[in-house]
Amino acid sequence: MSGAPTPSANFIRADFHNHTHYSPDSILSPRAFVREARRRGLTTAAITDHNTIRGALVARELADFPVIIGEEVKTTDGEIL
């Protein structure tokens, strides 16, 4: 594929690394995350809170777009998604 996208092309707008207030480094509630994702025009998103999927499960119930359930897990070698 080369050149500019054609008008008939079907694209998604996605962000695959997001946190909610279930992570220590975010103050965003799942509801606020969904609202912000809509404002940004996302068509799908993953929530990858630290060592929990609770925020993703809540957001999935609130969202009118697919929410991918993820988790950023702390290991002895660092964090992995």
PyMOL Python script that loads the backbone (N, CA, C, O; Angstrom):
from pymol import cmd

cmd.read_pdbstr("""\
ATOM      1  N   MET A   1       0.854  -1.168   0.000  1.00  0.00           N
ATOM      2  CA  MET A   1       0.000   0.000   0.000  1.00  0.00           C
ATOM      3  C   MET A   1       0.897   1.227   0.000  1.00  0.00           C
ATOM      4  O   MET A   1       1.838   1.314   0.788  1.00  0.00           O
ATOM      5  N   SER A   2       0.612   2.151  -0.862  1.00  0.00           N
ATOM      6  CA  SER A   2       1.400   3.382  -0.897  1.00  0.00           C
ATOM      7  C   SER A   2       0.479   4.555  -1.168  1.00  0.00           C
ATOM      8  O   SER A   2      -0.655   4.388  -1.616  1.00  0.00           O
ATOM      9  N   GLY A   3       0.988   5.742  -0.887  1.00  0.00           N
ATOM     10  CA  GLY A   3       0.213   6.945  -1.145  1.00  0.00           C
ATOM     11  C   GLY A   3      -0.767   7.255  -0.037  1.00  0.00           C
ATOM     12  O   GLY A   3      -0.769   6.615   1.015  1.00  0.00           O
ATOM     13  N   ALA A   4      -1.604   8.253  -0.294  1.00  0.00           N
ATOM     14  CA  ALA A   4      -2.591   8.714   0.686  1.00  0.00           C
ATOM     15  C   ALA A   4      -3.749   7.724   0.778  1.00  0.00           C
ATOM     16  O   ALA A   4      -4.061   7.037  -0.194  1.00  0.00           O
ATOM     17  N   PRO A   5      -4.381   7.653   1.943  1.00  0.00           N
ATOM     18  CA  PRO A   5      -5.544   6.768   2.072  1.00  0.00           C
ATOM     19  C   PRO A   5      -6.659   7.174   1.123  1.00  0.00           C
ATOM     20  O   PRO A   5      -6.866   8.359   0.860  1.00  0.00           O
ATOM     21  N   THR A   6      -7.366   6.191   0.617  1.00  0.00           N
ATOM     22  CA  THR A   6      -8.496   6.476  -0.257  1.00  0.00           C
ATOM     23  C   THR A   6      -9.732   6.744   0.589  1.00  0.00           C
ATOM     24  O   THR A   6      -9.820   6.261   1.717  1.00  0.00           O
ATOM     25  N   PRO A   7     -10.684   7.505   0.067  1.00  0.00           N
ATOM     26  CA  PRO A   7     -11.902   7.789   0.834  1.00  0.00           C
ATOM     27  C   PRO A   7     -12.653   6.534   1.264  1.00  0.00           C
ATOM     28  O   PRO A   7     -13.354   6.552   2.276  1.00  0.00           O
ATOM     29  N   SER A   8     -12.516   5.449   0.515  1.00  0.00           N
ATOM     30  CA  SER A   8     -13.237   4.228   0.860  1.00  0.00           C
ATOM     31  C   SER A   8     -12.500   3.377   1.895  1.00  0.00           C
ATOM     32  O   SER A   8     -13.039   2.376   2.368  1.00  0.00           O
ATOM     33  N   ALA A   9     -11.280   3.762   2.248  1.00  0.00           N
ATOM     34  CA  ALA A   9     -10.518   2.986   3.226  1.00  0.00           C
ATOM     35  C   ALA A   9     -11.202   3.042   4.590  1.00  0.00           C
ATOM     36  O   ALA A   9     -11.762   4.068   4.974  1.00  0.00           O
ATOM     37  N   ASN A  10     -11.148   1.949   5.300  1.00  0.00           N
ATOM     38  CA  ASN A  10     -11.789   1.852   6.607  1.00  0.00           C
ATOM     39  C   ASN A  10     -10.702   1.847   7.684  1.00  0.00           C
ATOM     40  O   ASN A  10     -10.012   0.845   7.870  1.00  0.00           O
ATOM     41  N   PHE A  11     -10.555   2.963   8.388  1.00  0.00           N
ATOM     42  CA  PHE A  11      -9.519   3.109   9.394  1.00  0.00           C
ATOM     43  C   PHE A  11     -10.124   3.171  10.785  1.00  0.00           C
ATOM     44  O   PHE A  11     -11.284   3.548  10.955  1.00  0.00           O
ATOM     45  N   ILE A  12      -9.334   2.799  11.767  1.00  0.00           N
ATOM     46  CA  ILE A  12      -9.730   2.973  13.156  1.00  0.00           C
ATOM     47  C   ILE A  12      -8.816   4.013  13.789  1.00  0.00           C
ATOM     48  O   ILE A  12      -7.692   4.231  13.337  1.00  0.00           O
ATOM     49  N   ARG A  13      -9.312   4.643  14.834  1.00  0.00           N
ATOM     50  CA  ARG A  13      -8.489   5.525  15.673  1.00  0.00           C
ATOM     51  C   ARG A  13      -8.409   4.841  17.021  1.00  0.00           C
ATOM     52  O   ARG A  13      -9.419   4.674  17.705  1.00  0.00           O
ATOM     53  N   ALA A  14      -7.200   4.444  17.401  1.00  0.00           N
ATOM     54  CA  ALA A  14      -7.047   3.651  18.614  1.00  0.00           C
ATOM     55  C   ALA A  14      -5.877   4.140  19.453  1.00  0.00           C
ATOM     56  O   ALA A  14      -4.921   4.726  18.943  1.00  0.00           O
ATOM     57  N   ASP A  15      -5.978   3.887  20.740  1.00  0.00           N
ATOM     58  CA  ASP A  15      -4.890   4.133  21.684  1.00  0.00           C
ATOM     59  C   ASP A  15      -4.816   2.885  22.552  1.00  0.00           C
ATOM     60  O   ASP A  15      -5.796   2.504  23.193  1.00  0.00           O
ATOM     61  N   PHE A  16      -3.651   2.253  22.567  1.00  0.00           N
ATOM     62  CA  PHE A  16      -3.526   0.948  23.204  1.00  0.00           C
ATOM     63  C   PHE A  16      -2.789   0.944  24.540  1.00  0.00           C
ATOM     64  O   PHE A  16      -2.455  -0.125  25.050  1.00  0.00           O
ATOM     65  N   HIS A  17      -2.529   2.114  25.117  1.00  0.00           N
ATOM     66  CA  HIS A  17      -1.856   2.155  26.426  1.00  0.00           C
ATOM     67  C   HIS A  17      -2.441   3.305  27.229  1.00  0.00           C
ATOM     68  O   HIS A  17      -2.003   4.448  27.105  1.00  0.00           O
ATOM     69  N   ASN A  18      -3.430   2.996  28.049  1.00  0.00           N
ATOM     70  CA  ASN A  18      -4.142   3.999  28.846  1.00  0.00           C
ATOM     71  C   ASN A  18      -4.307   3.501  30.270  1.00  0.00           C
ATOM     72  O   ASN A  18      -4.368   2.298  30.524  1.00  0.00           O
ATOM     73  N   HIS A  19      -4.379   4.462  31.201  1.00  0.00           N
ATOM     74  CA  HIS A  19      -4.594   4.135  32.608  1.00  0.00           C
ATOM     75  C   HIS A  19      -5.794   4.903  33.141  1.00  0.00           C
ATOM     76  O   HIS A  19      -6.137   5.976  32.646  1.00  0.00           O
ATOM     77  N   THR A  20      -6.419   4.334  34.157  1.00  0.00           N
ATOM     78  CA  THR A  20      -7.480   5.009  34.898  1.00  0.00           C
ATOM     79  C   THR A  20      -7.009   5.185  36.339  1.00  0.00           C
ATOM     80  O   THR A  20      -5.876   4.846  36.680  1.00  0.00           O
ATOM     81  N   HIS A  21      -7.889   5.717  37.173  1.00  0.00           N
ATOM     82  CA  HIS A  21      -7.487   5.929  38.564  1.00  0.00           C
ATOM     83  C   HIS A  21      -7.254   4.629  39.341  1.00  0.00           C
ATOM     84  O   HIS A  21      -6.894   4.673  40.517  1.00  0.00           O
ATOM     85  N   TYR A  22      -7.451   3.497  38.711  1.00  0.00           N
ATOM     86  CA  TYR A  22      -7.078   2.225  39.333  1.00  0.00           C
ATOM     87  C   TYR A  22      -5.567   2.009  39.290  1.00  0.00           C
ATOM     88  O   TYR A  22      -5.054   1.084  39.920  1.00  0.00           O
ATOM     89  N   SER A  23      -4.851   2.858  38.548  1.00  0.00           N
ATOM     90  CA  SER A  23      -3.388   2.869  38.538  1.00  0.00           C
ATOM     91  C   SER A  23      -2.905   4.051  39.368  1.00  0.00           C
ATOM     92  O   SER A  23      -3.572   5.085  39.414  1.00  0.00           O
ATOM     93  N   PRO A  24      -1.757   3.915  40.022  1.00  0.00           N
ATOM     94  CA  PRO A  24      -1.266   5.017  40.858  1.00  0.00           C
ATOM     95  C   PRO A  24      -0.813   6.243  40.066  1.00  0.00           C
ATOM     96  O   PRO A  24      -0.596   7.303  40.653  1.00  0.00           O
ATOM     97  N   ASP A  25      -0.667   6.120  38.756  1.00  0.00           N
ATOM     98  CA  ASP A  25      -0.165   7.239  37.956  1.00  0.00           C
ATOM     99  C   ASP A  25      -1.248   7.921  37.126  1.00  0.00           C
ATOM    100  O   ASP A  25      -0.936   8.611  36.156  1.00  0.00           O
ATOM    101  N   SER A  26      -2.519   7.738  37.493  1.00  0.00           N
ATOM    102  CA  SER A  26      -3.611   8.388  36.770  1.00  0.00           C
ATOM    103  C   SER A  26      -4.699   8.811  37.749  1.00  0.00           C
ATOM    104  O   SER A  26      -4.947   8.141  38.751  1.00  0.00           O
ATOM    105  N   ILE A  27      -5.340   9.930  37.442  1.00  0.00           N
ATOM    106  CA  ILE A  27      -6.477  10.385  38.251  1.00  0.00           C
ATOM    107  C   ILE A  27      -7.793  10.272  37.479  1.00  0.00           C
ATOM    108  O   ILE A  27      -8.846  10.658  37.988  1.00  0.00           O
ATOM    109  N   LEU A  28      -7.735   9.748  36.262  1.00  0.00           N
ATOM    110  CA  LEU A  28      -8.895   9.689  35.376  1.00  0.00           C
ATOM    111  C   LEU A  28      -9.802   8.510  35.739  1.00  0.00           C
ATOM    112  O   LEU A  28      -9.358   7.362  35.768  1.00  0.00           O
ATOM    113  N   SER A  29     -11.060   8.801  36.013  1.00  0.00           N
ATOM    114  CA  SER A  29     -12.013   7.719  36.268  1.00  0.00           C
ATOM    115  C   SER A  29     -12.314   6.997  34.956  1.00  0.00           C
ATOM    116  O   SER A  29     -12.101   7.569  33.887  1.00  0.00           O
ATOM    117  N   PRO A  30     -12.800   5.766  35.006  1.00  0.00           N
ATOM    118  CA  PRO A  30     -13.202   5.097  33.771  1.00  0.00           C
ATOM    119  C   PRO A  30     -14.243   5.905  32.988  1.00  0.00           C
ATOM    120  O   PRO A  30     -14.183   5.957  31.759  1.00  0.00           O
ATOM    121  N   ARG A  31     -15.185   6.528  33.680  1.00  0.00           N
ATOM    122  CA  ARG A  31     -16.197   7.352  33.003  1.00  0.00           C
ATOM    123  C   ARG A  31     -15.534   8.530  32.282  1.00  0.00           C
ATOM    124  O   ARG A  31     -15.866   8.824  31.133  1.00  0.00           O
ATOM    125  N   ALA A  32     -14.604   9.199  32.954  1.00  0.00           N
ATOM    126  CA  ALA A  32     -13.896  10.328  32.332  1.00  0.00           C
ATOM    127  C   ALA A  32     -13.036   9.847  31.169  1.00  0.00           C
ATOM    128  O   ALA A  32     -12.904  10.547  30.165  1.00  0.00           O
ATOM    129  N   PHE A  33     -12.448   8.657  31.297  1.00  0.00           N
ATOM    130  CA  PHE A  33     -11.667   8.106  30.196  1.00  0.00           C
ATOM    131  C   PHE A  33     -12.538   7.921  28.961  1.00  0.00           C
ATOM    132  O   PHE A  33     -12.151   8.318  27.862  1.00  0.00           O
ATOM    133  N   VAL A  34     -13.707   7.324  29.135  1.00  0.00           N
ATOM    134  CA  VAL A  34     -14.616   7.094  28.006  1.00  0.00           C
ATOM    135  C   VAL A  34     -15.008   8.425  27.371  1.00  0.00           C
ATOM    136  O   VAL A  34     -15.007   8.551  26.147  1.00  0.00           O
ATOM    137  N   ARG A  35     -15.338   9.401  28.181  1.00  0.00           N
ATOM    138  CA  ARG A  35     -15.711  10.727  27.670  1.00  0.00           C
ATOM    139  C   ARG A  35     -14.554  11.339  26.867  1.00  0.00           C
ATOM    140  O   ARG A  35     -14.774  11.881  25.784  1.00  0.00           O
ATOM    141  N   GLU A  36     -13.333  11.257  27.390  1.00  0.00           N
ATOM    142  CA  GLU A  36     -12.168  11.820  26.698  1.00  0.00           C
ATOM    143  C   GLU A  36     -11.856  11.044  25.417  1.00  0.00           C
ATOM    144  O   GLU A  36     -11.483  11.642  24.408  1.00  0.00           O
ATOM    145  N   ALA A  37     -12.003   9.746  25.450  1.00  0.00           N
ATOM    146  CA  ALA A  37     -11.767   8.941  24.248  1.00  0.00           C
ATOM    147  C   ALA A  37     -12.732   9.337  23.137  1.00  0.00           C
ATOM    148  O   ALA A  37     -12.334   9.462  21.979  1.00  0.00           O
ATOM    149  N   ARG A  38     -13.995   9.532  23.488  1.00  0.00           N
ATOM    150  CA  ARG A  38     -14.982   9.991  22.491  1.00  0.00           C
ATOM    151  C   ARG A  38     -14.591  11.356  21.943  1.00  0.00           C
ATOM    152  O   ARG A  38     -14.639  11.584  20.735  1.00  0.00           O
ATOM    153  N   ARG A  39     -14.200  12.269  22.844  1.00  0.00           N
ATOM    154  CA  ARG A  39     -13.819  13.621  22.421  1.00  0.00           C
ATOM    155  C   ARG A  39     -12.650  13.574  21.439  1.00  0.00           C
ATOM    156  O   ARG A  39     -12.592  14.366  20.498  1.00  0.00           O
ATOM    157  N   ARG A  40     -11.731  12.656  21.657  1.00  0.00           N
ATOM    158  CA  ARG A  40     -10.569  12.509  20.781  1.00  0.00           C
ATOM    159  C   ARG A  40     -10.884  11.736  19.504  1.00  0.00           C
ATOM    160  O   ARG A  40     -10.020  11.611  18.636  1.00  0.00           O
ATOM    161  N   GLY A  41     -12.090  11.221  19.373  1.00  0.00           N
ATOM    162  CA  GLY A  41     -12.485  10.503  18.169  1.00  0.00           C
ATOM    163  C   GLY A  41     -11.978   9.075  18.096  1.00  0.00           C
ATOM    164  O   GLY A  41     -11.882   8.508  17.008  1.00  0.00           O
ATOM    165  N   LEU A  42     -11.651   8.484  19.243  1.00  0.00           N
ATOM    166  CA  LEU A  42     -11.178   7.105  19.219  1.00  0.00           C
ATOM    167  C   LEU A  42     -12.324   6.161  18.873  1.00  0.00           C
ATOM    168  O   LEU A  42     -13.466   6.377  19.277  1.00  0.00           O
ATOM    169  N   THR A  43     -12.006   5.122  18.128  1.00  0.00           N
ATOM    170  CA  THR A  43     -12.997   4.106  17.799  1.00  0.00           C
ATOM    171  C   THR A  43     -12.759   2.820  18.580  1.00  0.00           C
ATOM    172  O   THR A  43     -13.615   1.935  18.585  1.00  0.00           O
ATOM    173  N   THR A  44     -11.625   2.706  19.229  1.00  0.00           N
ATOM    174  CA  THR A  44     -11.319   1.609  20.146  1.00  0.00           C
ATOM    175  C   THR A  44     -10.180   2.046  21.054  1.00  0.00           C
ATOM    176  O   THR A  44      -9.415   2.947  20.710  1.00  0.00           O
ATOM    177  N   ALA A  45     -10.070   1.411  22.205  1.00  0.00           N
ATOM    178  CA  ALA A  45      -8.993   1.752  23.136  1.00  0.00           C
ATOM    179  C   ALA A  45      -8.733   0.574  24.057  1.00  0.00           C
ATOM    180  O   ALA A  45      -9.630  -0.216  24.353  1.00  0.00           O
ATOM    181  N   ALA A  46      -7.497   0.471  24.503  1.00  0.00           N
ATOM    182  CA  ALA A  46      -7.136  -0.512  25.524  1.00  0.00           C
ATOM    183  C   ALA A  46      -6.867   0.232  26.822  1.00  0.00           C
ATOM    184  O   ALA A  46      -6.242   1.292  26.824  1.00  0.00           O
ATOM    185  N   ILE A  47      -7.339  -0.326  27.909  1.00  0.00           N
ATOM    186  CA  ILE A  47      -6.989   0.196  29.229  1.00  0.00           C
ATOM    187  C   ILE A  47      -6.068  -0.830  29.865  1.00  0.00           C
ATOM    188  O   ILE A  47      -6.415  -2.002  30.011  1.00  0.00           O
ATOM    189  N   THR A  48      -4.891  -0.362  30.238  1.00  0.00           N
ATOM    190  CA  THR A  48      -3.832  -1.237  30.737  1.00  0.00           C
ATOM    191  C   THR A  48      -3.333  -0.728  32.089  1.00  0.00           C
ATOM    192  O   THR A  48      -2.162  -0.382  32.245  1.00  0.00           O
ATOM    193  N   ASP A  49      -4.231  -0.690  33.049  1.00  0.00           N
ATOM    194  CA  ASP A  49      -3.847  -0.246  34.386  1.00  0.00           C
ATOM    195  C   ASP A  49      -2.765  -1.160  34.963  1.00  0.00           C
ATOM    196  O   ASP A  49      -2.571  -2.289  34.511  1.00  0.00           O
ATOM    197  N   HIS A  50      -2.069  -0.640  35.973  1.00  0.00           N
ATOM    198  CA  HIS A  50      -0.998  -1.393  36.624  1.00  0.00           C
ATOM    199  C   HIS A  50      -1.579  -2.485  37.519  1.00  0.00           C
ATOM    200  O   HIS A  50      -2.267  -2.202  38.499  1.00  0.00           O
ATOM    201  N   ASN A  51      -1.290  -3.736  37.165  1.00  0.00           N
ATOM    202  CA  ASN A  51      -1.601  -4.903  37.997  1.00  0.00           C
ATOM    203  C   ASN A  51      -3.081  -5.083  38.326  1.00  0.00           C
ATOM    204  O   ASN A  51      -3.423  -5.679  39.348  1.00  0.00           O
ATOM    205  N   THR A  52      -3.954  -4.574  37.468  1.00  0.00           N
ATOM    206  CA  THR A  52      -5.394  -4.767  37.654  1.00  0.00           C
ATOM    207  C   THR A  52      -6.121  -4.551  36.330  1.00  0.00           C
ATOM    208  O   THR A  52      -5.649  -3.822  35.458  1.00  0.00           O
ATOM    209  N   ILE A  53      -7.278  -5.196  36.198  1.00  0.00           N
ATOM    210  CA  ILE A  53      -8.126  -4.952  35.028  1.00  0.00           C
ATOM    211  C   ILE A  53      -9.426  -4.259  35.430  1.00  0.00           C
ATOM    212  O   ILE A  53     -10.318  -4.096  34.597  1.00  0.00           O
ATOM    213  N   ARG A  54      -9.546  -3.851  36.688  1.00  0.00           N
ATOM    214  CA  ARG A  54     -10.806  -3.271  37.176  1.00  0.00           C
ATOM    215  C   ARG A  54     -11.246  -2.049  36.372  1.00  0.00           C
ATOM    216  O   ARG A  54     -12.417  -1.947  36.008  1.00  0.00           O
ATOM    217  N   GLY A  55     -10.334  -1.123  36.089  1.00  0.00           N
ATOM    218  CA  GLY A  55     -10.702   0.073  35.331  1.00  0.00           C
ATOM    219  C   GLY A  55     -11.187  -0.260  33.932  1.00  0.00           C
ATOM    220  O   GLY A  55     -12.126   0.359  33.430  1.00  0.00           O
ATOM    221  N   ALA A  56     -10.552  -1.232  33.305  1.00  0.00           N
ATOM    222  CA  ALA A  56     -10.953  -1.641  31.958  1.00  0.00           C
ATOM    223  C   ALA A  56     -12.341  -2.271  31.963  1.00  0.00           C
ATOM    224  O   ALA A  56     -13.139  -2.030  31.057  1.00  0.00           O
ATOM    225  N   LEU A  57     -12.626  -3.068  32.973  1.00  0.00           N
ATOM    226  CA  LEU A  57     -13.945  -3.703  33.057  1.00  0.00           C
ATOM    227  C   LEU A  57     -15.046  -2.669  33.248  1.00  0.00           C
ATOM    228  O   LEU A  57     -16.116  -2.782  32.649  1.00  0.00           O
ATOM    229  N   VAL A  58     -14.791  -1.664  34.077  1.00  0.00           N
ATOM    230  CA  VAL A  58     -15.781  -0.601  34.283  1.00  0.00           C
ATOM    231  C   VAL A  58     -15.965   0.193  32.994  1.00  0.00           C
ATOM    232  O   VAL A  58     -17.096   0.442  32.577  1.00  0.00           O
ATOM    233  N   ALA A  59     -14.865   0.592  32.360  1.00  0.00           N
ATOM    234  CA  ALA A  59     -14.943   1.387  31.129  1.00  0.00           C
ATOM    235  C   ALA A  59     -15.669   0.630  30.026  1.00  0.00           C
ATOM    236  O   ALA A  59     -16.429   1.222  29.261  1.00  0.00           O
ATOM    237  N   ARG A  60     -15.440  -0.666  29.942  1.00  0.00           N
ATOM    238  CA  ARG A  60     -16.105  -1.464  28.898  1.00  0.00           C
ATOM    239  C   ARG A  60     -17.619  -1.405  29.047  1.00  0.00           C
ATOM    240  O   ARG A  60     -18.337  -1.388  28.047  1.00  0.00           O
ATOM    241  N   GLU A  61     -18.110  -1.373  30.271  1.00  0.00           N
ATOM    242  CA  GLU A  61     -19.553  -1.280  30.504  1.00  0.00           C
ATOM    243  C   GLU A  61     -20.110   0.090  30.126  1.00  0.00           C
ATOM    244  O   GLU A  61     -21.283   0.203  29.769  1.00  0.00           O
ATOM    245  N   LEU A  62     -19.284   1.128  30.199  1.00  0.00           N
ATOM    246  CA  LEU A  62     -19.729   2.497  29.932  1.00  0.00           C
ATOM    247  C   LEU A  62     -19.573   2.924  28.478  1.00  0.00           C
ATOM    248  O   LEU A  62     -20.286   3.813  28.011  1.00  0.00           O
ATOM    249  N   ALA A  63     -18.657   2.305  27.770  1.00  0.00           N
ATOM    250  CA  ALA A  63     -18.270   2.772  26.436  1.00  0.00           C
ATOM    251  C   ALA A  63     -19.218   2.278  25.350  1.00  0.00           C
ATOM    252  O   ALA A  63     -19.807   1.201  25.450  1.00  0.00           O
ATOM    253  N   ASP A  64     -19.347   3.100  24.309  1.00  0.00           N
ATOM    254  CA  ASP A  64     -20.096   2.705  23.120  1.00  0.00           C
ATOM    255  C   ASP A  64     -19.138   2.348  21.985  1.00  0.00           C
ATOM    256  O   ASP A  64     -19.509   2.379  20.812  1.00  0.00           O
ATOM    257  N   PHE A  65     -17.907   2.010  22.350  1.00  0.00           N
ATOM    258  CA  PHE A  65     -16.884   1.554  21.416  1.00  0.00           C
ATOM    259  C   PHE A  65     -16.147   0.400  22.102  1.00  0.00           C
ATOM    260  O   PHE A  65     -16.226   0.267  23.323  1.00  0.00           O
ATOM    261  N   PRO A  66     -15.437  -0.432  21.342  1.00  0.00           N
ATOM    262  CA  PRO A  66     -14.738  -1.557  21.966  1.00  0.00           C
ATOM    263  C   PRO A  66     -13.625  -1.092  22.910  1.00  0.00           C
ATOM    264  O   PRO A  66     -12.797  -0.256  22.548  1.00  0.00           O
ATOM    265  N   VAL A  67     -13.623  -1.640  24.108  1.00  0.00           N
ATOM    266  CA  VAL A  67     -12.542  -1.417  25.069  1.00  0.00           C
ATOM    267  C   VAL A  67     -11.803  -2.740  25.231  1.00  0.00           C
ATOM    268  O   VAL A  67     -12.387  -3.753  25.616  1.00  0.00           O
ATOM    269  N   ILE A  68     -10.530  -2.711  24.936  1.00  0.00           N
ATOM    270  CA  ILE A  68      -9.691  -3.897  25.061  1.00  0.00           C
ATOM    271  C   ILE A  68      -9.209  -3.983  26.509  1.00  0.00           C
ATOM    272  O   ILE A  68      -8.653  -3.026  27.048  1.00  0.00           O
ATOM    273  N   ILE A  69      -9.426  -5.126  27.121  1.00  0.00           N
ATOM    274  CA  ILE A  69      -9.023  -5.335  28.505  1.00  0.00           C
ATOM    275  C   ILE A  69      -7.544  -5.715  28.513  1.00  0.00           C
ATOM    276  O   ILE A  69      -7.145  -6.722  27.928  1.00  0.00           O
ATOM    277  N   GLY A  70      -6.743  -4.896  29.183  1.00  0.00           N
ATOM    278  CA  GLY A  70      -5.316  -5.166  29.284  1.00  0.00           C
ATOM    279  C   GLY A  70      -4.837  -4.937  30.699  1.00  0.00           C
ATOM    280  O   GLY A  70      -5.599  -4.513  31.569  1.00  0.00           O
ATOM    281  N   GLU A  71      -3.573  -5.220  30.918  1.00  0.00           N
ATOM    282  CA  GLU A  71      -2.985  -5.025  32.239  1.00  0.00           C
ATOM    283  C   GLU A  71      -1.487  -4.817  32.070  1.00  0.00           C
ATOM    284  O   GLU A  71      -0.827  -5.560  31.344  1.00  0.00           O
ATOM    285  N   GLU A  72      -0.960  -3.813  32.737  1.00  0.00           N
ATOM    286  CA  GLU A  72       0.481  -3.588  32.772  1.00  0.00           C
ATOM    287  C   GLU A  72       0.992  -4.276  34.039  1.00  0.00           C
ATOM    288  O   GLU A  72       0.752  -3.807  35.152  1.00  0.00           O
ATOM    289  N   VAL A  73       1.689  -5.379  33.857  1.00  0.00           N
ATOM    290  CA  VAL A  73       2.074  -6.241  34.970  1.00  0.00           C
ATOM    291  C   VAL A  73       3.525  -5.991  35.362  1.00  0.00           C
ATOM    292  O   VAL A  73       4.421  -5.972  34.519  1.00  0.00           O
ATOM    293  N   LYS A  74       3.732  -5.801  36.657  1.00  0.00           N
ATOM    294  CA  LYS A  74       5.091  -5.618  37.172  1.00  0.00           C
ATOM    295  C   LYS A  74       5.729  -6.990  37.358  1.00  0.00           C
ATOM    296  O   LYS A  74       5.155  -7.875  37.993  1.00  0.00           O
ATOM    297  N   THR A  75       6.924  -7.153  36.797  1.00  0.00           N
ATOM    298  CA  THR A  75       7.680  -8.395  36.943  1.00  0.00           C
ATOM    299  C   THR A  75       9.052  -8.067  37.514  1.00  0.00           C
ATOM    300  O   THR A  75       9.391  -6.895  37.678  1.00  0.00           O
ATOM    301  N   THR A  76       9.826  -9.071  37.811  1.00  0.00           N
ATOM    302  CA  THR A  76      11.189  -8.839  38.302  1.00  0.00           C
ATOM    303  C   THR A  76      12.078  -8.242  37.224  1.00  0.00           C
ATOM    304  O   THR A  76      13.127  -7.678  37.535  1.00  0.00           O
ATOM    305  N   ASP A  77      11.681  -8.355  35.969  1.00  0.00           N
ATOM    306  CA  ASP A  77      12.448  -7.797  34.853  1.00  0.00           C
ATOM    307  C   ASP A  77      11.879  -6.487  34.333  1.00  0.00           C
ATOM    308  O   ASP A  77      12.363  -5.973  33.325  1.00  0.00           O
ATOM    309  N   GLY A  78      10.872  -5.935  34.984  1.00  0.00           N
ATOM    310  CA  GLY A  78      10.245  -4.694  34.532  1.00  0.00           C
ATOM    311  C   GLY A  78       8.767  -4.908  34.278  1.00  0.00           C
ATOM    312  O   GLY A  78       8.201  -5.941  34.635  1.00  0.00           O
ATOM    313  N   GLU A  79       8.152  -3.920  33.656  1.00  0.00           N
ATOM    314  CA  GLU A  79       6.715  -3.992  33.387  1.00  0.00           C
ATOM    315  C   GLU A  79       6.463  -4.471  31.966  1.00  0.00           C
ATOM    316  O   GLU A  79       7.196  -4.125  31.039  1.00  0.00           O
ATOM    317  N   ILE A  80       5.422  -5.267  31.811  1.00  0.00           N
ATOM    318  CA  ILE A  80       5.031  -5.753  30.487  1.00  0.00           C
ATOM    319  C   ILE A  80       3.540  -5.527  30.301  1.00  0.00           C
ATOM    320  O   ILE A  80       2.777  -5.508  31.267  1.00  0.00           O
ATOM    321  N   LEU A  81       3.134  -5.356  29.046  1.00  0.00           N
ATOM    322  CA  LEU A  81       1.706  -5.210  28.732  1.00  0.00           C
ATOM    323  C   LEU A  81       1.173  -6.534  28.234  1.00  0.00           C
ATOM    324  O   LEU A  81      -0.010  -6.641  27.910  1.00  0.00           O
TER     325      LEU A  81
END
""", "prot")
cmd.dss("prot")
cmd.show_as("cartoon", "prot")
cmd.util.cbc("prot")
cmd.orient("prot")
